[in-house]
Amino acid sequence: MSGEASPWRPEQYEKFRDERSAPFFDLLALVQACPGGRVVDLGCGTGELTRELHAKTQSAETVGIDSSETMLAKSDPFAGNGLRFERADIEAFAPERPFDVVFSNAALQWVNGHEELLQQVSGYVADDGQLAVQVPANDDHPSHVIAHQLAAEEPFRSALGGYVRDWPVRSPEWYAALLDRLGYRDQHVRLQVYGHHLESAEGVIEWVKGTLLTDYEKRMSPELWQEYLRQYREALLPRLIHDSRVTIHDSRFTIHDSNGPARPYFYAFKRILMWGRR
Ligand SMILES: C[S@@+](CC[C@H](N)C(=O)[O-])C[C@H]1O[C@@H](n2cnc3c(N)ncnc32)[C@H](O)[C@@H]1O
């Protein structure tokens, strides 16, 4: 994806800061320290979490790379003491020397062709090095399904030139087999469901506006984007409310009326965490 055209907005992304950082810390827990070593964080965002990675690994040098200028613009306060940030695209990134840890949290889902990608990335994992990746696996949730369905309908289809986002994320067992083929002798791969209590079903829209929908937003005029959001909301909310009605089994989850928002809304978000050591 192009950083220039990317509408990544740190304020929107960070609305769910605690929920989004939980998988980062779960992934970080799998990583072993490499005192004095070299670490890279692919798709580091603002760099705030890269600082945690740098501290945990005790590396001499950690570089966070990201293609978004707006995200990197926030990274200055976190740089220093061996931690730096560079604007680069993950697909084009070709370091001269290998890294002891190659880390990526919630970014590789933006790059297609995961077999080739993980092969490429593994090319710069050192002989005894580690690879640690977390990707969302929520493409079958209505918040994702409806986003793509709508993109395929007019007037959006013509405006997007027929573009519908590909979903490159595969199954946990597929990644486990790939890590094995790529020579990781130790590995840990798991699917984890993160349950988020959002204030209401509307919160799901705010959530995906900060991530998935940015890919459609950057390809539309501001007017068409507003129309897309209107139709997205109209299609998604009744579906979420319906689904939460059938799964209610706890008095904490109540629905005010049949057309009103589910409050709170339980957003079950699946993610794949993988770690391997050569
Ligand atoms: C969901 S954010 C995750 C940020 C950070 N890793 C975190 O855990 O908070 C995804 C990041 O990946 C970056 N990104 C997406 N595609 C990229 C690419 N091809 N090359 C570099 N960065 C990319 C985006 O700019 C964004 O900052």
The ligand as an SDF file (V2000), in Angstrom:
LIG
                    3D

 27 29  0  0  0  0  0  0  0  0999 V2000
   -2.7370   -1.8400   12.3020 C   0  0  0  0  0  0  0  0  0  0  0  0
   -1.3070   -0.8370   12.2140 S   0  0  0  0  0  0  0  0  0  0  0  0
   -0.2320   -1.6460   13.3990 C   0  0  0  0  0  0  0  0  0  0  0  0
    0.8340   -0.7270   13.9330 C   0  0  0  0  0  0  0  0  0  0  0  0
    1.7240   -1.3250   15.0270 C   0  0  0  0  0  0  0  0  0  0  0  0
    2.4530   -2.4800   14.5690 N   0  0  0  0  0  0  0  0  0  0  0  0
    0.9080   -1.6710   16.2630 C   0  0  0  0  0  0  0  0  0  0  0  0
    0.9450   -2.8100   16.6810 O   0  0  0  0  0  0  0  0  0  0  0  0
    0.2350   -0.7830   16.7990 O   0  0  0  0  0  0  0  0  0  0  0  0
   -0.6480   -1.3560   10.6580 C   0  0  0  0  0  0  0  0  0  0  0  0
    0.5620   -0.5570   10.2300 C   0  0  0  0  0  0  0  0  0  0  0  0
    1.1370   -1.2110    9.1180 O   0  0  0  0  0  0  0  0  0  0  0  0
    1.5750   -0.2300    8.2010 C   0  0  0  0  0  0  0  0  0  0  0  0
    1.6800   -0.8460    6.8720 N   0  0  0  0  0  0  0  0  0  0  0  0
    0.6850   -1.3960    6.1490 C   0  0  0  0  0  0  0  0  0  0  0  0
    1.1580   -1.8750    4.9930 N   0  0  0  0  0  0  0  0  0  0  0  0
    2.4930   -1.6200    4.9870 C   0  0  0  0  0  0  0  0  0  0  0  0
    3.5420   -1.8750    4.0710 C   0  0  0  0  0  0  0  0  0  0  0  0
    3.3070   -2.5070    2.9120 N   0  0  0  0  0  0  0  0  0  0  0  0
    4.7900   -1.4780    4.3930 N   0  0  0  0  0  0  0  0  0  0  0  0
    5.0460   -0.8410    5.5640 C   0  0  0  0  0  0  0  0  0  0  0  0
    4.0780   -0.5760    6.4740 N   0  0  0  0  0  0  0  0  0  0  0  0
    2.8140   -0.9630    6.1960 C   0  0  0  0  0  0  0  0  0  0  0  0
    0.5330    0.8650    8.2980 C   0  0  0  0  0  0  0  0  0  0  0  0
    1.0340    2.0940    7.8140 O   0  0  0  0  0  0  0  0  0  0  0  0
    0.2300    0.8630    9.7860 C   0  0  0  0  0  0  0  0  0  0  0  0
    1.0380    1.7800   10.4860 O   0  0  0  0  0  0  0  0  0  0  0  0
  1  2  1  0
  2  3  1  0
  2 10  1  0
  3  4  1  0
  4  5  1  0
  5  6  1  0
  5  7  1  0
  7  8  2  0
  7  9  1  0
 10 11  1  0
 11 12  1  0
 11 26  1  0
 12 13  1  0
 13 14  1  0
 13 24  1  0
 14 15  1  0
 14 23  1  0
 15 16  2  0
 16 17  1  0
 17 18  1  0
 17 23  2  0
 18 19  1  0
 18 20  2  0
 20 21  1  0
 21 22  2  0
 22 23  1  0
 24 25  1  0
 24 26  1  0
 26 27  1  0
M  CHG  2   2   1   9  -1
M  END
$$$$
